[in-house]
Amino acid sequence: MKRDYEILLYPILTEKMLKLQESQRKYAFKVSSEANKIEIKNAVQRRFDVAVENVRIINVKGKSKQMNTRRGITRGKRADWKKAIVTLKEGDAIDFFEGAA
């Protein structure tokens, strides 16, 4: 059984997600590529002591990049990753900035 920190890698804190947190109780996390919805739901509930209503998963494809160097064009690709958007039940919230000065 995986531990919570192996499933939930870190929260995604963008302007869009901060608006969704306030209006729709949705929180986004970068998660392990092997994690499924049930593991993600259990990890969030245990780690933050909240009730999870819904989990949606998105497989994000890495961007292709190229760079001009002295030796010619170097091509590469960013890694693929998995994002989970978790909806909490009414009245629950996660405070990522707790204890920040």
C-alpha positions in Angstrom: 0.0 0.0 0.0 1.3 3.4 -1.0 1.7 6.2 1.5 -0.1 9.5 1.2 3.0 11.4 0.3 3.8 8.9 -2.5 0.3 9.4 -4.0 -0.2 13.2 -3.5 3.0 14.9 -4.8 2.0 18.5 -4.3 -0.9 20.9 -4.7 -1.4 23.0 -7.9 -1.8 26.6 -6.8 -2.7 28.7 -9.9 -5.1 31.6 -10.2 -7.7 29.4 -11.8 -7.5 26.8 -9.1 -7.6 29.4 -6.3 -10.9 30.7 -7.8 -12.3 27.2 -8.0 -11.3 26.6 -4.4 -13.3 29.6 -3.3 -16.4 29.1 -5.5 -16.7 25.3 -6.0 -14.6 23.7 -3.3 -12.3 22.1 -5.9 -8.6 21.5 -5.2 -6.0 20.2 -7.7 -3.0 18.0 -7.0 -0.1 16.6 -9.0 -0.4 12.9 -8.2 1.6 9.7 -8.9 1.1 8.4 -12.4 0.1 5.0 -11.0 -2.5 6.4 -8.6 -6.2 5.7 -9.2 -9.3 7.7 -8.0 -9.9 5.6 -4.9 -6.3 5.9 -3.7 -6.4 9.7 -4.3 -9.7 10.1 -2.4 -8.4 8.1 0.6 -5.1 10.0 0.6 -6.8 13.4 0.6 -9.2 12.3 3.3 -6.5 11.0 5.6 -3.9 13.8 5.0 -6.3 16.8 5.3 -9.1 15.3 7.4 -11.8 16.3 5.0 -14.7 14.5 3.2 -14.2 14.1 -0.5 -17.2 14.2 -2.8 -15.7 13.6 -6.2 -12.3 13.0 -7.9 -11.5 13.7 -11.5 -8.2 12.7 -13.1 -6.4 14.2 -16.1 -3.3 12.8 -17.8 -1.3 15.9 -18.9 0.9 15.3 -21.9 4.4 16.9 -21.7 5.2 19.7 -24.2 7.7 19.2 -27.0 10.5 21.7 -26.9 13.4 22.6 -29.2 16.4 24.8 -28.6 19.0 26.2 -31.0 22.5 25.5 -29.9 26.0 25.6 -31.5 25.6 22.0 -32.5 22.3 22.5 -34.2 18.7 22.1 -33.0 18.2 20.0 -29.9 14.8 18.5 -29.5 13.3 17.3 -26.2 10.1 16.6 -24.4 8.8 17.5 -20.9 7.6 14.6 -18.8 3.9 13.5 -18.9 2.2 13.8 -15.5 -1.2 13.2 -13.8 -3.4 15.8 -12.3 -6.3 15.1 -9.9 -9.1 17.6 -9.2 -10.8 16.8 -5.9 -14.2 18.3 -4.9 -14.9 18.5 -1.2 -18.2 18.2 0.5 -20.1 21.3 1.7 -18.4 22.9 4.7 -14.9 21.4 4.2 -11.9 23.3 3.1 -8.1 22.8 2.8 -5.8 25.7 3.9 -2.5 25.3 2.1 -1.2 28.6 3.6 -1.8 27.7 7.2 1.0 29.0 9.4 2.5 31.2 6.7 3.8 34.4 8.0 
